Amino acid sequence: MADSQVVHVIDDDADVRQSLAFLLSTAGLAVRVHDSAVAFLKVLEGVQGGCVVTDIRMPEIDGLELQRRLHTSGVKLPVIVMTGHGDVALAVEAMKAGAVDFIEKPFDDDVLLAAIRTALSRHAEDSERATRKAVIQDRLKALSEREREVLEGLIAGKANKVIAHDLGISPRTVEVYRANVMTKMQADSLSELVRMALVEGGAL
């Protein structure tokens, strides 16, 4: 789990904030508390990895509206909502809007900690995947037009001779382009190259 990951607790109840800060720090988690969604949004620009644990009912901007604003801003932080008695319908709405979990007050400490650790792991994995995808897309952009055409042929499962015929070049030339593609994409095998292009690169 990355050291930069911080659990952002957002609740207008000072006692809840203090209690959660103590619980999370005791569990070895980095935590920052915010007394409102408005206060959190003001510092959002400096927020990096982590997750958000927010009360569903707050003045000015509630948990649902906060979630919408994070989504609109392109912020990928996982959100866990805390709900009071009778707020299950709101919690379900939050889940439909993308929240990763909801916890009913009063909650069991272990349940909350498990939900937070799951959210942090998910965020770390998503961030790593996004970084890997961006790197591979940059490699794809570095290919020449002819190299890209050869790659498209390989992805289609065509043999070098077929690709050569389609492009009007010799099989030997296809081999040269294929080697260039493997080098530029930093792929150790054809299967890895295809996976990069289709899965990580979002296809061609």
mmCIF file of the C-alpha atoms, coordinates in Angstrom:
data_MODEL
# 
_entry.id   MODEL 
# 
loop_
_atom_site.group_PDB 
_atom_site.id 
_atom_site.type_symbol 
_atom_site.label_atom_id 
_atom_site.label_alt_id 
_atom_site.label_comp_id 
_atom_site.label_asym_id 
_atom_site.label_entity_id 
_atom_site.label_seq_id 
_atom_site.pdbx_PDB_ins_code 
_atom_site.Cartn_x 
_atom_site.Cartn_y 
_atom_site.Cartn_z 
_atom_site.occupancy 
_atom_site.B_iso_or_equiv 
_atom_site.pdbx_formal_charge 
_atom_site.auth_seq_id 
_atom_site.auth_comp_id 
_atom_site.auth_asym_id 
_atom_site.auth_atom_id 
_atom_site.pdbx_PDB_model_num 
ATOM 1   C CA . MET A 1 1   ? 0.000   0.000   0.000   1.00 0.00 ? 1   MET A CA 1 
ATOM 2   C CA . ALA A 1 2   ? 1.502   3.349   -1.020  1.00 0.00 ? 2   ALA A CA 1 
ATOM 3   C CA . ASP A 1 3   ? 2.793   5.662   1.717   1.00 0.00 ? 3   ASP A CA 1 
ATOM 4   C CA . SER A 1 4   ? 1.050   8.580   0.023   1.00 0.00 ? 4   SER A CA 1 
ATOM 5   C CA . GLN A 1 5   ? -2.374  7.073   0.618   1.00 0.00 ? 5   GLN A CA 1 
ATOM 6   C CA . VAL A 1 6   ? -4.433  9.082   3.084   1.00 0.00 ? 6   VAL A CA 1 
ATOM 7   C CA . VAL A 1 7   ? -7.892  8.406   4.486   1.00 0.00 ? 7   VAL A CA 1 
ATOM 8   C CA . HIS A 1 8   ? -9.890  11.636  4.292   1.00 0.00 ? 8   HIS A CA 1 
ATOM 9   C CA . VAL A 1 9   ? -12.623 11.677  6.930   1.00 0.00 ? 9   VAL A CA 1 
ATOM 10  C CA . ILE A 1 10  ? -15.390 14.192  6.285   1.00 0.00 ? 10  ILE A CA 1 
ATOM 11  C CA . ASP A 1 11  ? -18.001 14.722  9.013   1.00 0.00 ? 11  ASP A CA 1 
ATOM 12  C CA . ASP A 1 12  ? -19.529 17.813  10.590  1.00 0.00 ? 12  ASP A CA 1 
ATOM 13  C CA . ASP A 1 13  ? -19.587 16.086  13.996  1.00 0.00 ? 13  ASP A CA 1 
ATOM 14  C CA . ALA A 1 14  ? -16.358 16.870  15.870  1.00 0.00 ? 14  ALA A CA 1 
ATOM 15  C CA . ASP A 1 15  ? -16.687 13.814  18.125  1.00 0.00 ? 15  ASP A CA 1 
ATOM 16  C CA . VAL A 1 16  ? -16.983 11.505  15.099  1.00 0.00 ? 16  VAL A CA 1 
ATOM 17  C CA . ARG A 1 17  ? -13.958 13.106  13.446  1.00 0.00 ? 17  ARG A CA 1 
ATOM 18  C CA . GLN A 1 18  ? -11.859 12.769  16.585  1.00 0.00 ? 18  GLN A CA 1 
ATOM 19  C CA . SER A 1 19  ? -12.959 9.177   17.179  1.00 0.00 ? 19  SER A CA 1 
ATOM 20  C CA . LEU A 1 20  ? -12.220 8.120   13.595  1.00 0.00 ? 20  LEU A CA 1 
ATOM 21  C CA . ALA A 1 21  ? -8.872  9.928   13.538  1.00 0.00 ? 21  ALA A CA 1 
ATOM 22  C CA . PHE A 1 22  ? -7.829  8.010   16.653  1.00 0.00 ? 22  PHE A CA 1 
ATOM 23  C CA . LEU A 1 23  ? -9.104  4.674   15.308  1.00 0.00 ? 23  LEU A CA 1 
ATOM 24  C CA . LEU A 1 24  ? -7.402  5.013   11.934  1.00 0.00 ? 24  LEU A CA 1 
ATOM 25  C CA . SER A 1 25  ? -4.095  6.353   13.210  1.00 0.00 ? 25  SER A CA 1 
ATOM 26  C CA . THR A 1 26  ? -3.977  3.570   15.809  1.00 0.00 ? 26  THR A CA 1 
ATOM 27  C CA . ALA A 1 27  ? -4.485  1.099   12.949  1.00 0.00 ? 27  ALA A CA 1 
ATOM 28  C CA . GLY A 1 28  ? -1.450  2.557   11.204  1.00 0.00 ? 28  GLY A CA 1 
ATOM 29  C CA . LEU A 1 29  ? -3.361  4.513   8.566   1.00 0.00 ? 29  LEU A CA 1 
ATOM 30  C CA . ALA A 1 30  ? -2.588  8.099   7.548   1.00 0.00 ? 30  ALA A CA 1 
ATOM 31  C CA . VAL A 1 31  ? -5.677  10.234  8.174   1.00 0.00 ? 31  VAL A CA 1 
ATOM 32  C CA . ARG A 1 32  ? -6.846  13.791  7.601   1.00 0.00 ? 32  ARG A CA 1 
ATOM 33  C CA . VAL A 1 33  ? -10.108 15.120  8.958   1.00 0.00 ? 33  VAL A CA 1 
ATOM 34  C CA . HIS A 1 34  ? -12.357 17.742  7.381   1.00 0.00 ? 34  HIS A CA 1 
ATOM 35  C CA . ASP A 1 35  ? -15.371 19.335  9.074   1.00 0.00 ? 35  ASP A CA 1 
ATOM 36  C CA . SER A 1 36  ? -17.334 19.662  5.831   1.00 0.00 ? 36  SER A CA 1 
ATOM 37  C CA . ALA A 1 37  ? -17.374 18.702  2.187   1.00 0.00 ? 37  ALA A CA 1 
ATOM 38  C CA . VAL A 1 38  ? -16.753 22.362  1.393   1.00 0.00 ? 38  VAL A CA 1 
ATOM 39  C CA . ALA A 1 39  ? -13.524 22.304  3.444   1.00 0.00 ? 39  ALA A CA 1 
ATOM 40  C CA . PHE A 1 40  ? -12.395 19.111  1.702   1.00 0.00 ? 40  PHE A CA 1 
ATOM 41  C CA . LEU A 1 41  ? -13.077 20.470  -1.779  1.00 0.00 ? 41  LEU A CA 1 
ATOM 42  C CA . LYS A 1 42  ? -10.944 23.515  -0.978  1.00 0.00 ? 42  LYS A CA 1 
ATOM 43  C CA . VAL A 1 43  ? -7.875  21.315  -0.487  1.00 0.00 ? 43  VAL A CA 1 
ATOM 44  C CA . LEU A 1 44  ? -8.784  18.780  -3.189  1.00 0.00 ? 44  LEU A CA 1 
ATOM 45  C CA . GLU A 1 45  ? -6.113  20.024  -5.575  1.00 0.00 ? 45  GLU A CA 1 
ATOM 46  C CA . GLY A 1 46  ? -3.383  18.840  -3.197  1.00 0.00 ? 46  GLY A CA 1 
ATOM 47  C CA . VAL A 1 47  ? -4.983  15.441  -2.553  1.00 0.00 ? 47  VAL A CA 1 
ATOM 48  C CA . GLN A 1 48  ? -3.233  12.453  -4.143  1.00 0.00 ? 48  GLN A CA 1 
ATOM 49  C CA . GLY A 1 49  ? -3.794  8.775   -3.334  1.00 0.00 ? 49  GLY A CA 1 
ATOM 50  C CA . GLY A 1 50  ? -6.158  7.435   -0.700  1.00 0.00 ? 50  GLY A CA 1 
ATOM 51  C CA . CYS A 1 51  ? -9.874  7.266   -0.113  1.00 0.00 ? 51  CYS A CA 1 
ATOM 52  C CA . VAL A 1 52  ? -12.734 9.315   1.275   1.00 0.00 ? 52  VAL A CA 1 
ATOM 53  C CA . VAL A 1 53  ? -14.912 8.379   4.247   1.00 0.00 ? 53  VAL A CA 1 
ATOM 54  C CA . THR A 1 54  ? -17.809 10.827  4.375   1.00 0.00 ? 54  THR A CA 1 
ATOM 55  C CA . ASP A 1 55  ? -21.016 11.255  6.275   1.00 0.00 ? 55  ASP A CA 1 
ATOM 56  C CA . ILE A 1 56  ? -24.052 11.115  4.015   1.00 0.00 ? 56  ILE A CA 1 
ATOM 57  C CA . ARG A 1 57  ? -25.899 13.986  5.748   1.00 0.00 ? 57  ARG A CA 1 
ATOM 58  C CA . MET A 1 58  ? -24.005 17.272  6.073   1.00 0.00 ? 58  MET A CA 1 
ATOM 59  C CA . PRO A 1 59  ? -24.926 20.949  5.692   1.00 0.00 ? 59  PRO A CA 1 
ATOM 60  C CA . GLU A 1 60  ? -24.292 22.792  2.413   1.00 0.00 ? 60  GLU A CA 1 
ATOM 61  C CA . ILE A 1 61  ? -22.895 19.821  0.483   1.00 0.00 ? 61  ILE A CA 1 
ATOM 62  C CA . ASP A 1 62  ? -23.988 16.335  1.520   1.00 0.00 ? 62  ASP A CA 1 
ATOM 63  C CA . GLY A 1 63  ? -22.146 13.082  0.852   1.00 0.00 ? 63  GLY A CA 1 
ATOM 64  C CA . LEU A 1 64  ? -24.009 12.396  -2.377  1.00 0.00 ? 64  LEU A CA 1 
ATOM 65  C CA . GLU A 1 65  ? -23.330 15.840  -3.814  1.00 0.00 ? 65  GLU A CA 1 
ATOM 66  C CA . LEU A 1 66  ? -19.671 15.550  -2.791  1.00 0.00 ? 66  LEU A CA 1 
ATOM 67  C CA . GLN A 1 67  ? -19.462 12.285  -4.671  1.00 0.00 ? 67  GLN A CA 1 
ATOM 68  C CA . ARG A 1 68  ? -20.974 13.872  -7.775  1.00 0.00 ? 68  ARG A CA 1 
ATOM 69  C CA . ARG A 1 69  ? -18.502 16.745  -7.634  1.00 0.00 ? 69  ARG A CA 1 
ATOM 70  C CA . LEU A 1 70  ? -15.540 14.403  -7.277  1.00 0.00 ? 70  LEU A CA 1 
ATOM 71  C CA . HIS A 1 71  ? -16.771 12.435  -10.284 1.00 0.00 ? 71  HIS A CA 1 
ATOM 72  C CA . THR A 1 72  ? -17.304 15.620  -12.326 1.00 0.00 ? 72  THR A CA 1 
ATOM 73  C CA . SER A 1 73  ? -13.786 16.774  -11.416 1.00 0.00 ? 73  SER A CA 1 
ATOM 74  C CA . GLY A 1 74  ? -12.345 13.464  -12.604 1.00 0.00 ? 74  GLY A CA 1 
ATOM 75  C CA . VAL A 1 75  ? -11.128 12.556  -9.110  1.00 0.00 ? 75  VAL A CA 1 
ATOM 76  C CA . LYS A 1 76  ? -10.818 8.780   -8.800  1.00 0.00 ? 76  LYS A CA 1 
ATOM 77  C CA . LEU A 1 77  ? -10.685 8.498   -4.999  1.00 0.00 ? 77  LEU A CA 1 
ATOM 78  C CA . PRO A 1 78  ? -12.841 5.604   -3.709  1.00 0.00 ? 78  PRO A CA 1 
ATOM 79  C CA . VAL A 1 79  ? -15.684 6.870   -1.521  1.00 0.00 ? 79  VAL A CA 1 
ATOM 80  C CA . ILE A 1 80  ? -17.147 5.150   1.547   1.00 0.00 ? 80  ILE A CA 1 
ATOM 81  C CA . VAL A 1 81  ? -20.280 6.766   2.932   1.00 0.00 ? 81  VAL A CA 1 
ATOM 82  C CA . MET A 1 82  ? -21.349 6.666   6.582   1.00 0.00 ? 82  MET A CA 1 
ATOM 83  C CA . THR A 1 83  ? -25.075 6.609   7.145   1.00 0.00 ? 83  THR A CA 1 
ATOM 84  C CA . GLY A 1 84  ? -27.293 7.116   10.152  1.00 0.00 ? 84  GLY A CA 1 
ATOM 85  C CA . HIS A 1 85  ? -30.398 5.125   10.986  1.00 0.00 ? 85  HIS A CA 1 
ATOM 86  C CA . GLY A 1 86  ? -32.948 5.268   8.192   1.00 0.00 ? 86  GLY A CA 1 
ATOM 87  C CA . ASP A 1 87  ? -30.490 6.442   5.536   1.00 0.00 ? 87  ASP A CA 1 
ATOM 88  C CA . VAL A 1 88  ? -30.111 3.112   3.774   1.00 0.00 ? 88  VAL A CA 1 
ATOM 89  C CA . ALA A 1 89  ? -31.976 4.378   0.706   1.00 0.00 ? 89  ALA A CA 1 
ATOM 90  C CA . LEU A 1 90  ? -29.472 7.240   0.424   1.00 0.00 ? 90  LEU A CA 1 
ATOM 91  C CA . ALA A 1 91  ? -26.623 4.793   0.865   1.00 0.00 ? 91  ALA A CA 1 
ATOM 92  C CA . VAL A 1 92  ? -27.933 2.635   -1.961  1.00 0.00 ? 92  VAL A CA 1 
ATOM 93  C CA . GLU A 1 93  ? -28.182 5.743   -4.146  1.00 0.00 ? 93  GLU A CA 1 
ATOM 94  C CA . ALA A 1 94  ? -24.567 6.529   -3.275  1.00 0.00 ? 94  ALA A CA 1 
ATOM 95  C CA . MET A 1 95  ? -23.507 3.008   -4.246  1.00 0.00 ? 95  MET A CA 1 
ATOM 96  C CA . LYS A 1 96  ? -25.277 3.364   -7.581  1.00 0.00 ? 96  LYS A CA 1 
ATOM 97  C CA . ALA A 1 97  ? -23.397 6.640   -8.090  1.00 0.00 ? 97  ALA A CA 1 
ATOM 98  C CA . GLY A 1 98  ? -20.075 4.908   -7.560  1.00 0.00 ? 98  GLY A CA 1 
ATOM 99  C CA . ALA A 1 99  ? -19.413 4.685   -3.810  1.00 0.00 ? 99  ALA A CA 1 
ATOM 100 C CA . VAL A 1 100 ? -17.428 1.542   -3.031  1.00 0.00 ? 100 VAL A CA 1 
ATOM 101 C CA . ASP A 1 101 ? -19.189 0.834   0.270   1.00 0.00 ? 101 ASP A CA 1 
ATOM 102 C CA . PHE A 1 102 ? -21.443 2.248   2.949   1.00 0.00 ? 102 PHE A CA 1 
ATOM 103 C CA . ILE A 1 103 ? -21.209 1.829   6.707   1.00 0.00 ? 103 ILE A CA 1 
ATOM 104 C CA . GLU A 1 104 ? -24.155 2.251   9.048   1.00 0.00 ? 104 GLU A CA 1 
ATOM 105 C CA . LYS A 1 105 ? -23.686 4.162   12.311  1.00 0.00 ? 105 LYS A CA 1 
ATOM 106 C CA . PRO A 1 106 ? -22.964 2.996   14.911  1.00 0.00 ? 106 PRO A CA 1 
ATOM 107 C CA . PHE A 1 107 ? -20.464 0.820   13.081  1.00 0.00 ? 107 PHE A CA 1 
ATOM 108 C CA . ASP A 1 108 ? -18.086 -1.900  14.137  1.00 0.00 ? 108 ASP A CA 1 
ATOM 109 C CA . ASP A 1 109 ? -14.487 -0.674  14.017  1.00 0.00 ? 109 ASP A CA 1 
ATOM 110 C CA . ASP A 1 110 ? -13.240 -3.800  12.257  1.00 0.00 ? 110 ASP A CA 1 
ATOM 111 C CA . VAL A 1 111 ? -15.933 -3.505  9.573   1.00 0.00 ? 111 VAL A CA 1 
ATOM 112 C CA . LEU A 1 112 ? -14.939 0.094   8.846   1.00 0.00 ? 112 LEU A CA 1 
ATOM 113 C CA . LEU A 1 113 ? -11.221 -0.704  8.812   1.00 0.00 ? 113 LEU A CA 1 
ATOM 114 C CA . ALA A 1 114 ? -11.790 -3.629  6.436   1.00 0.00 ? 114 ALA A CA 1 
ATOM 115 C CA . ALA A 1 115 ? -13.826 -1.400  4.092   1.00 0.00 ? 115 ALA A CA 1 
ATOM 116 C CA . ILE A 1 116 ? -11.119 1.294   4.141   1.00 0.00 ? 116 ILE A CA 1 
ATOM 117 C CA . ARG A 1 117 ? -8.284  -1.146  3.459   1.00 0.00 ? 117 ARG A CA 1 
ATOM 118 C CA . THR A 1 118 ? -10.249 -2.626  0.559   1.00 0.00 ? 118 THR A CA 1 
ATOM 119 C CA . ALA A 1 119 ? -10.841 0.863   -0.841  1.00 0.00 ? 119 ALA A CA 1 
ATOM 120 C CA . LEU A 1 120 ? -7.165  1.807   -0.498  1.00 0.00 ? 120 LEU A CA 1 
ATOM 121 C CA . SER A 1 121 ? -6.053  -1.398  -2.222  1.00 0.00 ? 121 SER A CA 1 
ATOM 122 C CA . ARG A 1 122 ? -8.509  -0.802  -5.033  1.00 0.00 ? 122 ARG A CA 1 
ATOM 123 C CA . HIS A 1 123 ? -7.288  2.758   -5.486  1.00 0.00 ? 123 HIS A CA 1 
ATOM 124 C CA . ALA A 1 124 ? -3.643  1.633   -5.578  1.00 0.00 ? 124 ALA A CA 1 
ATOM 125 C CA . GLU A 1 125 ? -4.471  -1.005  -8.192  1.00 0.00 ? 125 GLU A CA 1 
ATOM 126 C CA . ASP A 1 126 ? -6.510  1.444   -10.286 1.00 0.00 ? 126 ASP A CA 1 
ATOM 127 C CA . SER A 1 127 ? -3.708  4.027   -10.156 1.00 0.00 ? 127 SER A CA 1 
ATOM 128 C CA . GLU A 1 128 ? -1.119  1.454   -11.168 1.00 0.00 ? 128 GLU A CA 1 
ATOM 129 C CA . ARG A 1 129 ? -3.315  0.256   -14.033 1.00 0.00 ? 129 ARG A CA 1 
ATOM 130 C CA . ALA A 1 130 ? -3.902  3.827   -15.243 1.00 0.00 ? 130 ALA A CA 1 
ATOM 131 C CA . THR A 1 131 ? -0.174  4.561   -15.156 1.00 0.00 ? 131 THR A CA 1 
ATOM 132 C CA . ARG A 1 132 ? 0.645   1.373   -17.062 1.00 0.00 ? 132 ARG A CA 1 
ATOM 133 C CA . LYS A 1 133 ? -2.020  2.138   -19.656 1.00 0.00 ? 133 LYS A CA 1 
ATOM 134 C CA . ALA A 1 134 ? -0.696  5.669   -20.187 1.00 0.00 ? 134 ALA A CA 1 
ATOM 135 C CA . VAL A 1 135 ? 2.847   4.342   -20.699 1.00 0.00 ? 135 VAL A CA 1 
ATOM 136 C CA . ILE A 1 136 ? 1.685   1.801   -23.271 1.00 0.00 ? 136 ILE A CA 1 
ATOM 137 C CA . GLN A 1 137 ? -0.428  4.350   -25.115 1.00 0.00 ? 137 GLN A CA 1 
ATOM 138 C CA . ASP A 1 138 ? 2.648   6.589   -25.353 1.00 0.00 ? 138 ASP A CA 1 
ATOM 139 C CA . ARG A 1 139 ? 4.588   3.673   -26.847 1.00 0.00 ? 139 ARG A CA 1 
ATOM 140 C CA . LEU A 1 140 ? 1.810   3.092   -29.381 1.00 0.00 ? 140 LEU A CA 1 
ATOM 141 C CA . LYS A 1 141 ? 1.936   6.757   -30.398 1.00 0.00 ? 141 LYS A CA 1 
ATOM 142 C CA . ALA A 1 142 ? 5.688   6.415   -31.033 1.00 0.00 ? 142 ALA A CA 1 
ATOM 143 C CA . LEU A 1 143 ? 5.079   3.797   -33.753 1.00 0.00 ? 143 LEU A CA 1 
ATOM 144 C CA . SER A 1 144 ? 5.361   4.863   -37.365 1.00 0.00 ? 144 SER A CA 1 
ATOM 145 C CA . GLU A 1 145 ? 2.348   4.463   -39.640 1.00 0.00 ? 145 GLU A CA 1 
ATOM 146 C CA . ARG A 1 146 ? 3.848   1.338   -41.238 1.00 0.00 ? 146 ARG A CA 1 
ATOM 147 C CA . GLU A 1 147 ? 4.760   -0.161  -37.854 1.00 0.00 ? 147 GLU A CA 1 
ATOM 148 C CA . ARG A 1 148 ? 1.207   0.433   -36.734 1.00 0.00 ? 148 ARG A CA 1 
ATOM 149 C CA . GLU A 1 149 ? -0.130  -1.331  -39.832 1.00 0.00 ? 149 GLU A CA 1 
ATOM 150 C CA . VAL A 1 150 ? 2.087   -4.344  -39.117 1.00 0.00 ? 150 VAL A CA 1 
ATOM 151 C CA . LEU A 1 151 ? 0.915   -4.350  -35.495 1.00 0.00 ? 151 LEU A CA 1 
ATOM 152 C CA . GLU A 1 152 ? -2.709  -4.296  -36.643 1.00 0.00 ? 152 GLU A CA 1 
ATOM 153 C CA . GLY A 1 153 ? -1.980  -7.323  -38.815 1.00 0.00 ? 153 GLY A CA 1 
ATOM 154 C CA . LEU A 1 154 ? -0.383  -9.169  -35.906 1.00 0.00 ? 154 LEU A CA 1 
ATOM 155 C CA . ILE A 1 155 ? -3.337  -8.380  -33.656 1.00 0.00 ? 155 ILE A CA 1 
ATOM 156 C CA . ALA A 1 156 ? -5.645  -9.756  -36.348 1.00 0.00 ? 156 ALA A CA 1 
ATOM 157 C CA . GLY A 1 157 ? -3.693  -13.014 -36.127 1.00 0.00 ? 157 GLY A CA 1 
ATOM 158 C CA . LYS A 1 158 ? -2.208  -12.756 -39.607 1.00 0.00 ? 158 LYS A CA 1 
ATOM 159 C CA . ALA A 1 159 ? 1.063   -14.462 -40.559 1.00 0.00 ? 159 ALA A CA 1 
ATOM 160 C CA . ASN A 1 160 ? 3.983   -12.356 -41.774 1.00 0.00 ? 160 ASN A CA 1 
ATOM 161 C CA . LYS A 1 161 ? 3.402   -13.475 -45.386 1.00 0.00 ? 161 LYS A CA 1 
ATOM 162 C CA . VAL A 1 162 ? -0.236  -12.376 -45.252 1.00 0.00 ? 162 VAL A CA 1 
ATOM 163 C CA . ILE A 1 163 ? 0.678   -9.017  -43.735 1.00 0.00 ? 163 ILE A CA 1 
ATOM 164 C CA . ALA A 1 164 ? 3.348   -8.599  -46.421 1.00 0.00 ? 164 ALA A CA 1 
ATOM 165 C CA . HIS A 1 165 ? 0.801   -9.313  -49.165 1.00 0.00 ? 165 HIS A CA 1 
ATOM 166 C CA . ASP A 1 166 ? -1.749  -6.915  -47.651 1.00 0.00 ? 166 ASP A CA 1 
ATOM 167 C CA . LEU A 1 167 ? 0.787   -4.091  -47.381 1.00 0.00 ? 167 LEU A CA 1 
ATOM 168 C CA . GLY A 1 168 ? 2.582   -4.788  -50.674 1.00 0.00 ? 168 GLY A CA 1 
ATOM 169 C CA . ILE A 1 169 ? 5.954   -5.340  -49.028 1.00 0.00 ? 169 ILE A CA 1 
ATOM 170 C CA . SER A 1 170 ? 8.239   -8.353  -48.612 1.00 0.00 ? 170 SER A CA 1 
ATOM 171 C CA . PRO A 1 171 ? 7.932   -10.809 -45.697 1.00 0.00 ? 171 PRO A CA 1 
ATOM 172 C CA . ARG A 1 172 ? 11.499  -9.869  -44.732 1.00 0.00 ? 172 ARG A CA 1 
ATOM 173 C CA . THR A 1 173 ? 10.491  -6.229  -44.456 1.00 0.00 ? 173 THR A CA 1 
ATOM 174 C CA . VAL A 1 174 ? 7.536   -7.243  -42.278 1.00 0.00 ? 174 VAL A CA 1 
ATOM 175 C CA . GLU A 1 175 ? 9.981   -9.054  -39.996 1.00 0.00 ? 175 GLU A CA 1 
ATOM 176 C CA . VAL A 1 176 ? 12.033  -5.875  -39.666 1.00 0.00 ? 176 VAL A CA 1 
ATOM 177 C CA . TYR A 1 177 ? 8.954   -3.799  -38.826 1.00 0.00 ? 177 TYR A CA 1 
ATOM 178 C CA . ARG A 1 178 ? 7.775   -6.474  -36.418 1.00 0.00 ? 178 ARG A CA 1 
ATOM 179 C CA . ALA A 1 179 ? 11.122  -6.395  -34.601 1.00 0.00 ? 179 ALA A CA 1 
ATOM 180 C CA . ASN A 1 180 ? 10.919  -2.599  -34.428 1.00 0.00 ? 180 ASN A CA 1 
ATOM 181 C CA . VAL A 1 181 ? 7.430   -2.800  -32.964 1.00 0.00 ? 181 VAL A CA 1 
ATOM 182 C CA . MET A 1 182 ? 8.535   -5.324  -30.341 1.00 0.00 ? 182 MET A CA 1 
ATOM 183 C CA . THR A 1 183 ? 11.439  -3.059  -29.372 1.00 0.00 ? 183 THR A CA 1 
ATOM 184 C CA . LYS A 1 184 ? 9.407   0.159   -29.205 1.00 0.00 ? 184 LYS A CA 1 
ATOM 185 C CA . MET A 1 185 ? 6.592   -1.521  -27.259 1.00 0.00 ? 185 MET A CA 1 
ATOM 186 C CA . GLN A 1 186 ? 9.163   -3.242  -24.986 1.00 0.00 ? 186 GLN A CA 1 
ATOM 187 C CA . ALA A 1 187 ? 7.364   -6.568  -25.461 1.00 0.00 ? 187 ALA A CA 1 
ATOM 188 C CA . ASP A 1 188 ? 9.207   -9.825  -24.820 1.00 0.00 ? 188 ASP A CA 1 
ATOM 189 C CA . SER A 1 189 ? 6.785   -11.974 -26.803 1.00 0.00 ? 189 SER A CA 1 
ATOM 190 C CA . LEU A 1 190 ? 4.038   -11.741 -29.390 1.00 0.00 ? 190 LEU A CA 1 
ATOM 191 C CA . SER A 1 191 ? 1.406   -12.614 -26.773 1.00 0.00 ? 191 SER A CA 1 
ATOM 192 C CA . GLU A 1 192 ? 2.611   -9.769  -24.548 1.00 0.00 ? 192 GLU A CA 1 
ATOM 193 C CA . LEU A 1 193 ? 2.533   -7.401  -27.512 1.00 0.00 ? 193 LEU A CA 1 
ATOM 194 C CA . VAL A 1 194 ? -1.062  -8.357  -28.355 1.00 0.00 ? 194 VAL A CA 1 
ATOM 195 C CA . ARG A 1 195 ? -2.119  -8.004  -24.716 1.00 0.00 ? 195 ARG A CA 1 
ATOM 196 C CA . MET A 1 196 ? -0.538  -4.567  -24.516 1.00 0.00 ? 196 MET A CA 1 
ATOM 197 C CA . ALA A 1 197 ? -2.258  -3.332  -27.646 1.00 0.00 ? 197 ALA A CA 1 
ATOM 198 C CA . LEU A 1 198 ? -5.677  -4.816  -26.939 1.00 0.00 ? 198 LEU A CA 1 
ATOM 199 C CA . VAL A 1 199 ? -6.000  -4.661  -23.158 1.00 0.00 ? 199 VAL A CA 1 
ATOM 200 C CA . GLU A 1 200 ? -3.712  -1.894  -21.970 1.00 0.00 ? 200 GLU A CA 1 
ATOM 201 C CA . GLY A 1 201 ? -3.677  0.210   -25.088 1.00 0.00 ? 201 GLY A CA 1 
ATOM 202 C CA . GLY A 1 202 ? -7.428  0.132   -25.525 1.00 0.00 ? 202 GLY A CA 1 
ATOM 203 C CA . ALA A 1 203 ? -7.070  -1.553  -28.934 1.00 0.00 ? 203 ALA A CA 1 
ATOM 204 C CA . LEU A 1 204 ? -6.015  0.272   -32.068 1.00 0.00 ? 204 LEU A CA 1 
# 
